[in-house]
Amino acid sequence: MGKIKTAIMDFFNTLSVYDYVGFFLTLFLFFLFLILALILRRRTLLALSLVIVGFTFFFAGPVMAHLLVKNSVFKSKAELTEKKQLYYSDTLILRGMLHYVGKKNANHCEIDVAIYKKGPNVVKDFVYSLKAFRKGSKRIDKVFEPGESVDFKIVIEPFNYQGDYNITVDSGCYK
């Protein structure tokens, strides 16, 4: 229960003023469509359509607003520059570069790395891509200005897989 509470509090700490404005706007549109549906209740099909659109805004709007803010105002890109699997221990070291290309300053960035097995055929490759078998993350607490880049290193331990694998890197910067 404590992990869930911590995850929820971390999510709310990453929200910015732009997210709250987006949430308010979607809530306003939800109520607007419901009021229009009540006014036009004699036209059943139109009122039902307005209710469906309103609930679509209610459920999908906050997610879309958060993604829009994340991908425009606080946009970042992460790329791997070096991948080294150590021979003397079960360790994988990943080095890379984080480029902050957002429009406003960010207080911290999180980098998530997921490693997927590579399958011998298309079906197994698809099945393996559904769940990563190793994950790693790094949080960089520093004020990022637009156009700034920083190096990062993520150590994944234990890692003793000898087959082929794919690595995906995702980053997110927050106020």
N, C-alpha and C positions, 0 to 999 in steps of 0.2 A: 504493500500500500504506500510505503514511503517513496518508492521509486516512481510510482505514478504521479504522486503529488509533486515530486521534484521535476519530473518531465513537464507537467502542466505549468508549473511556475517558471521554468526555463523558457517555455514557449511564450508566455505572456511578457517575460522580460525582454524578448527579442522584438516585440511589436513596437512600431514607431507611430508617430502622429498620423502619418499617411495611411497606415493600416486602420487606425481607428476611424479616420474620415471615410475610408472605403467601407468599413463595417456599418457606419451610420447611414451612408448612402444606400447600401443594399437593404437595410432595415426600412428606410424611408420608402424605397421603391416597392418593397413587400406590402407595406401598409397602403400605399397609393393604389396598387393593383387590387387589393382586397376591398378598398372603399369604392373603386370603380365597379367592381363586381357586384357590390351591394346596390349601387345606384342602378346598374343595368341588370338587375335580377330577373326582370320580365323576359329578357332575351337569354334563355337558358344556355345555349351553346356559347354565346359570347361571354357570359358571366363565368361559365365553367373554364373557358380558355384563359380568362384573366386570373382566375384562382390558380390554375396550373402554372401560369407564367410567374405569378407572385411567389408561389412556393419554390419554383426553380430559382428565382432570385434569392430567396431566403436561405436555401441550402448551398447553392453553388456560388453565390455572390461573394461571401467572405473568403472562400478559398481562392477564387479568381482575383479578388482585390489583393490578397496577400501575395500571390504569385506575381501579379503585375508590379507591385512595389518592390518585391525581391529582385525581379528581372530588369527593372528600369532604374530605380533610385539607388539601390544598394547592390549593383551587379558586380560579380567577381568571376574570374576565370582561374582555374588551377590546372597546371600541367606537370607531368612527371618528367624529370630530366635524367634520373638515374635509378636503376633497379639493381640491387645487389643481394644475392642470396649467399649467406656465409656458409663456408664449408665445415668449420669447426663447431658450429652450433646451429640449432634449428631456428634461425632468425632470417627475416627478410627486411632489408632496409630500403626504404623508398625516399628519394629526395626529389624536390620539385620547386616550382615557382608559383606563387600566388600573385595574380595581377588584379588590383582593385580598380575597376573602371566605372564605379558608381558616380552619381551626381552630387551626393552629399557625403560628409565625413561619416565614417563608421567607427564604432568603439571596439568591436571585436569581430573576428572571422573564424568560422569553423570549416575544417577540411575533413571530408569523409572519403575513405578509400574502401572499396569492396573488391574482393578477388573471387573470380568465378572460374570453375573448371572448364576446360575446353573439351567438347565431345568429339568423338570420331565421326559422327554424322550430324545432319541438321536437326534431327529430332532430339538426340541427346544434348546437343549444344543448346537447344531451346529450353529443355528441362533444367539444365545446369544454370542457365541465365536467370531462372526464377528466384534462386536463393544463393546468396554469397556464402562460400564456405569459410572465409576469413574476412574480418572487418577491422578497420583501424580508423582512428580519428585524432585530430589535433585542434586545439583551440588556441588562437593567437590573440592575446589581450593587448591591444595597442590601438592608438587612434590612426586610422587609415585615411589618407587624403586621396582624392581622385587622381588616378594615374600612378599611384605608388605600387611598387612590387616588393615582395619579400620572399626569402627562401624558407623552405620548411623541410623537416625530416620526420618521417613516421616509421617506427619500428614495430613490426608485426612478429609476435612471438607466441606460441611455438608455430613454426612454419617448416614442415618437412615434406611438402608435396613435390614430387619429382616430375610430374607430367606437365603438359601445356596448360596455361591459364591466361585469363584476361584480367586486366586491372582497370577499374573505372574510378575516376576522381571527381568528386562534387564539392563545391564550396558555396558558402553562404556568409554574407557579411551583414551585421546588424548594428543598429544604433544603441 
